[in-house]
Amino acid sequence: MSVHDYFAQLHRYLVWQTNKMRALERRLRTLEARLQEIEAQPRTSIERIEYKFDQLKVETLEGTLNIGIAPPGAGGTIEDLAVEPVKTVVPKPEPVLMRAIQERVAAYLAKEAPETLKQLEQRYGRRLDDPYRQFILQDIGRQTEERIRFYLQEKAASGYIPPADRDEATENEIFQKVKADIEQSLDMFLKHLPSGGEQT
């Protein structure tokens, strides 16, 4: 390579480099102009937002908390679970039997169920305060009459005819089923209770 070729190549390189620098300078001026336009636009300023949940006041809280005493997959009421809709005459269960089971369930909800609920809280690492526990148990209490009726109707559909006096075996059988439903409902409720849903 001669000296002349070397200088010719150097000249081409300098011309290319000069063109490249001019292109970059034009781009820089364009970007600076855009930046000035953006800075000239009025800004929307959002100051700090503070949420003070401790100052929220709930005047009334109404409704029913359904924590799953109905069997899973039940689309409607418990009556929808009856065996095929065949016209049968089902004798109504003895009111004495119904009342006796309701009393046993109410006693269970008042005495044993709170302890069961606390044990389940420990098992699932949850902490509920007493008013929330009471609310849960009261909600279940409102649903137990339907469950008792369901089991009595189920028993009657299988040919059971209630005696005139107290039937302790049937009373105990249905009470145990309702008690198992309650415990299963509490278990499912606490198992699926989101961490943020805990009440302390």
C-alpha positions as CSV (number, residue, x, y, z in Angstrom):
1,M,0.0,0.0,0.0
2,S,1.4,3.3,-1.1
3,V,1.4,6.5,0.9
4,H,-1.1,8.0,-1.5
5,D,-3.6,5.0,-1.0
6,Y,-3.2,5.3,2.8
7,F,-4.1,9.0,2.7
8,A,-7.0,8.4,0.4
9,Q,-8.3,5.7,2.7
10,L,-7.8,8.0,5.7
11,H,-9.7,10.8,3.9
12,R,-12.7,8.4,3.2
13,Y,-12.7,7.4,6.9
14,L,-12.6,11.0,8.1
15,V,-15.5,11.9,5.7
16,W,-17.5,8.9,7.0
17,Q,-16.8,9.9,10.6
18,T,-17.8,13.6,9.9
19,N,-21.1,12.5,8.4
20,K,-21.8,10.2,11.3
21,M,-21.1,13.0,13.8
22,R,-23.3,15.4,11.9
23,A,-26.1,12.8,11.9
24,L,-25.7,12.2,15.7
25,E,-25.7,16.0,16.3
26,R,-29.0,16.3,14.3
27,R,-30.5,13.5,16.4
28,L,-29.3,15.1,19.6
29,R,-30.8,18.5,18.7
30,T,-34.2,16.7,17.9
31,L,-34.1,14.9,21.2
32,E,-33.3,18.1,23.1
33,A,-36.2,19.9,21.3
34,R,-38.6,17.1,22.3
35,L,-37.4,17.2,25.9
36,Q,-38.0,20.9,26.0
37,E,-41.5,20.4,24.7
38,I,-42.2,17.8,27.3
39,E,-40.8,19.9,30.1
40,A,-42.9,22.9,28.9
41,Q,-46.2,20.8,29.1
42,P,-48.2,21.2,32.4
43,R,-47.6,18.4,34.8
44,T,-50.2,16.5,36.7
45,S,-48.9,16.0,40.2
46,I,-50.4,13.4,42.5
47,E,-49.4,14.0,46.1
48,R,-49.0,11.2,48.6
49,I,-52.1,9.2,49.1
50,E,-52.7,7.9,52.6
51,Y,-55.3,5.3,53.5
52,K,-56.4,5.4,57.1
53,F,-58.4,2.2,57.5
54,D,-58.5,2.6,61.3
55,Q,-60.7,5.6,60.7
56,L,-63.3,3.7,58.7
57,K,-66.5,3.3,60.5
58,V,-69.0,0.6,59.5
59,E,-72.5,1.6,60.5
60,T,-74.2,-1.6,59.6
61,L,-73.1,-5.0,58.3
62,E,-75.9,-7.1,56.9
63,G,-76.2,-10.3,55.1
64,T,-75.5,-14.0,55.5
65,L,-72.0,-15.5,55.4
66,N,-72.3,-18.9,53.8
67,I,-69.3,-20.9,54.9
68,G,-70.2,-24.1,53.2
69,I,-72.5,-26.2,55.3
70,A,-74.3,-27.2,52.0
71,P,-72.7,-30.2,50.4
72,P,-70.1,-29.3,47.7
73,G,-71.5,-29.1,44.2
74,A,-75.0,-28.3,45.4
75,G,-76.3,-25.8,43.0
76,G,-79.4,-24.7,44.9
77,T,-81.2,-25.6,48.1
78,I,-80.8,-28.8,50.0
79,E,-84.2,-29.9,48.8
80,D,-82.7,-30.1,45.3
81,L,-80.6,-33.0,46.5
82,A,-83.6,-35.3,47.0
83,V,-83.6,-38.6,45.2
84,E,-85.4,-38.7,41.9
85,P,-88.6,-36.6,41.8
86,V,-91.0,-39.5,42.2
87,K,-94.4,-38.8,43.8
88,T,-94.2,-40.3,47.2
89,V,-95.9,-39.5,50.4
90,V,-93.3,-38.8,53.0
91,P,-94.6,-38.5,56.5
92,K,-93.4,-35.4,58.3
93,P,-90.8,-36.1,61.0
94,E,-92.1,-35.9,64.5
95,P,-91.7,-32.3,65.8
96,V,-90.4,-33.7,69.1
97,L,-87.5,-35.3,67.2
98,M,-86.8,-32.1,65.3
99,R,-86.7,-30.0,68.5
100,A,-84.5,-32.5,70.4
101,I,-81.9,-32.5,67.6
102,Q,-82.0,-28.7,67.3
103,E,-81.4,-28.5,71.1
104,R,-78.4,-30.8,70.9
105,V,-77.0,-28.9,67.9
106,A,-77.5,-25.6,69.7
107,A,-75.7,-27.0,72.8
108,Y,-72.8,-28.2,70.5
109,L,-72.5,-24.8,68.8
110,A,-72.4,-23.1,72.2
111,K,-70.0,-25.4,74.0
112,E,-67.9,-27.6,71.8
113,A,-67.8,-25.8,68.4
114,P,-65.8,-22.8,69.7
115,E,-63.1,-25.2,70.9
116,T,-63.2,-27.1,67.6
117,L,-62.8,-23.7,65.8
118,K,-59.8,-22.8,67.9
119,Q,-58.2,-26.1,67.2
120,L,-58.7,-25.7,63.5
121,E,-57.2,-22.1,63.7
122,Q,-54.1,-23.6,65.3
123,R,-54.0,-26.4,62.6
124,Y,-54.1,-23.9,59.8
125,G,-52.1,-21.1,61.5
126,R,-55.0,-18.6,61.6
127,R,-56.1,-16.2,64.3
128,L,-59.7,-15.1,64.6
129,D,-61.0,-12.8,67.3
130,D,-64.0,-13.8,69.4
131,P,-66.6,-11.6,67.6
132,Y,-65.6,-13.2,64.3
133,R,-65.8,-16.7,65.8
134,Q,-69.3,-15.9,67.1
135,F,-70.4,-14.6,63.7
136,I,-69.2,-17.8,62.0
137,L,-70.9,-20.0,64.5
138,Q,-74.2,-18.0,64.4
139,D,-74.2,-18.2,60.6
140,I,-73.8,-22.0,60.8
141,G,-76.5,-22.1,63.5
142,R,-78.9,-20.4,61.0
143,Q,-78.2,-23.2,58.5
144,T,-78.5,-26.2,60.7
145,E,-82.3,-26.4,60.7
146,E,-82.2,-27.1,56.9
147,R,-79.6,-29.8,57.4
148,I,-81.7,-31.5,60.2
149,R,-84.8,-31.4,58.0
150,F,-82.7,-32.8,55.1
151,Y,-81.5,-35.8,57.1
152,L,-85.0,-36.4,58.6
153,Q,-86.5,-36.4,55.1
154,E,-83.7,-38.7,53.9
155,K,-84.5,-41.0,56.8
156,A,-88.3,-40.8,56.1
157,A,-87.7,-41.5,52.4
158,S,-85.9,-44.7,53.3
159,G,-89.1,-45.9,55.1
160,Y,-88.5,-44.6,58.6
161,I,-91.7,-43.7,60.5
162,P,-91.1,-41.6,63.6
163,P,-92.5,-43.1,66.8
164,A,-94.8,-41.2,69.0
165,D,-92.3,-40.8,71.7
166,R,-88.6,-39.9,71.6
167,D,-86.3,-42.0,69.3
168,E,-82.8,-41.5,70.8
169,A,-81.0,-43.7,68.2
170,T,-82.3,-41.6,65.2
171,E,-81.8,-38.4,67.2
172,N,-78.2,-39.3,67.8
173,E,-77.6,-40.5,64.2
174,I,-78.9,-37.2,62.7
175,F,-77.1,-35.1,65.4
176,Q,-73.8,-36.8,64.5
177,K,-74.3,-36.2,60.8
178,V,-75.1,-32.5,61.4
179,K,-72.1,-32.2,63.8
180,A,-69.9,-33.8,61.1
181,D,-71.2,-31.2,58.5
182,I,-70.5,-28.4,60.9
183,E,-66.9,-29.6,61.5
184,Q,-66.3,-30.1,57.8
185,S,-67.7,-26.6,57.1
186,L,-65.4,-25.0,59.7
187,D,-62.4,-27.0,58.4
188,M,-63.1,-26.0,54.8
189,F,-63.7,-22.3,55.8
190,L,-60.4,-22.0,57.6
191,K,-58.5,-24.0,55.1
192,H,-59.6,-21.6,52.3
193,L,-59.6,-18.4,54.4
194,P,-57.1,-16.0,52.7
195,S,-54.3,-14.8,54.9
196,G,-55.6,-11.3,54.7
197,G,-59.0,-12.5,55.9
198,E,-57.8,-13.2,59.4
199,Q,-59.4,-11.2,62.2
200,T,-57.2,-10.4,65.1
